[in-house]
Amino acid sequence: MADELAPPLLIRGGTVFDGSGQRPGLRADVLVRDGVVAAIGLDLEAPEGAQVIDARGCWVTPGFIDLHTHYDAEVEIAPALGESVRHGVTSILVGSCGLSFAMGTPEDLADQFCRVEAVPRDTVLPLLEKIKDWETPAEYLEHLEHLPLGPNVTAMFGHSAVRASVMGLSRSVDDEARATPRELAEMTRHLHDALDAGYLGMSFNTLPWDKLDGDRERSKSTPSVYATWKEYRHFARVLRERERILQMVPDLQGRWNIPLIAAMSTGIGRKRLKTMIISLIDSVAMRGTHKVAGEITRFLNDHLRGDLRWQSLPLPFELWVDGMEVPVMEELGAGTAALHETDLDRRKALLEDPAWREMFRRQWSNKLASKAWHRDLAEPRIIASPDPALVGRTFAEVAAERNQDPLGCFLDLQAEHGNALRWYTVVGNDRLRELEYVVDHPAVLIGFSDAGAHLRNMAYYDFPLHLLRLVLDAEREGRTLMSRERAVHRVTGELADYLGIDAGHLEVGRRADLVVIDPTTLDERLVAMDEDEMVGMPGLDRLVRRHDECVPTVVINGRLAWHEGEFVAGFGDRRGYGSVLRATA
């Protein structure tokens, strides 16, 4: 932490929501001193030297929590993580989807992380080779504590990371290899060490189209995918006994393993297991599955003593794509073959190869295959191209003009323009009433931002504001989606309590992470999308949503971090803002 104490803050006249979901917002002042909430009440006196912030007409809430990020790399490059903080996020979780920097060689970690999360390997690998000074899960958290963190950081322990570290990367992704009893015992010891150090739990991945980068095992799935269910259940028993969390990415191609994951959470004759699955969504490709999953989960939690939760976004799930650079293309073996080619000239040659095209067409048209993306080329719209005549049109519209079938046209344009062809599609959550069903479901945890990953594909850093907007939009229509206090609770206290961290509550004596929100701005302004150069990655423009008027003020650990559209001097350069949050249980 920084040596000097931050000056007191008095946030005056806002409507204060405490994050409990039990009490409506009340007009009050909030006094922050020495990093904690010192007082909440009317007409509080400003201490000498205090900075007074006028919050009249605004909401004052606990800082938001993002329970699903891939900031593992970015926190080393730009530890302010400002894209989240400017939207009111004051605590983030790393180590999702089986991927974690907790242990492993720099090359192994870069190979596991970069292709899956669409982060440049030529940046991440040299960075890890330069800065990696930890060998154990506990040492990794100590390393994070010495960074000038913007938000608070908490962590899951990644199954892929420990599996590759113990078994070796090649054995960990060998279809025929199984963890030996000695290897399983060593992984278990590392898991216990991680939980002792304060990790919230362990994350796993069973999705085959999350692929490795690098040139050693390129295009194989990440190590967690190759484990047996016996191995998953072994670690589930450890997590159950330790009362920690199991986070799992299901196999979205078959969805066959979701019931197995759900069964692990049940507590009949044993402790419940906190289990988070990614993700409940009103999928365009698989209409109705969100309600089937939602009602089965409701029954499991209510009658079989389950503790199963789905991570979910409170807004449409949109993708922006350069060429074929998007994870959903890995659903197809032919798509994986294309993305295997990092040399774009060789990729172009492959896309023009008749045999490859026939394979792609056959896999694309398989009506029996489960899929995450709808593949309806009448919907995706071209938003940038070397040929300006294409911009604003769907692939189907261009195909009709050229007297082609849509898929043939799609592949021709990919081969012709490569990554210079940029297009947009909606994967799910495109129907308001179905989205409201998702965000109101008691088994849903709000959040699945993937912040820090897919920098060119998506930007959900501001997802908590979209939930608040849904609630206000319903009110404007004379409907009630949920109370305002419950909406605040869903992105603050509910998440903190489930994760087991000291965050999410605005109470006297608690750490002072809080946000000032102007509710009059929670409207169409949230939708606007822009691009900005990624800090520490020159030449890489990331997608961002910038609506700074929505969040006038952000306070982290009692320090003013963001105010009136600017980061405070020293934020992200000196310690004293974010800290490492360890499991409280």
Buried (B, 14 or more C-beta within 10 A) or exposed (E): EEEEEBBBBBBBBBBBBBBBBEEEBBEBBBBBBEBBBBBBEEEBEBEEEBBEBBBEEBBBBBBBBBBBBBBBBBBBBBBBBBBBBBBBBBBBBBBBBBBBBBBBBBBBBBBBBBBBBBBBBEBBBEBBEEEBEBEBBBBBBBBBBEBBBBBBBBBBBBBBBBBBBBBBBEBBBBEEBBBEEEBBEBBBEBBEBBBEBBBBBBBBBBBBBBBBBBEEBBBBBBBBBBBEEEBBEBBBBBBBEBBBBBBBBBBBBEEEBBEBBBBBBBBEEEBBBBBBBBBBBBBBBBEEBBBEBBEBBBEBBEEBBBBBBBBBBBBBBBBBBBBBBBBBBBBBBBBBBBBBBEEEEEBBEBBBBEEBBEBBBEBBEEEEEBBBBBBBBEBBBBBBBEEEEBEEBBBBBBBBEEEBBBBEBBBBBBBBBBBEBBBBBBBBBBEBEBBBBBBBBEBBBBBBBBBBBBBBBBBBBBBBBBBBBBBBBBEEEEEEBBBBBBBBBBBBBBBBBBBBBBBBBBBEEBBBBBBBBBBEBBBEBBEEBEBEEBBEBEEBEBBBBBBEEBBBBBBBBBBBBBBEEEBBEBBBEBBBBBBBBBBEE
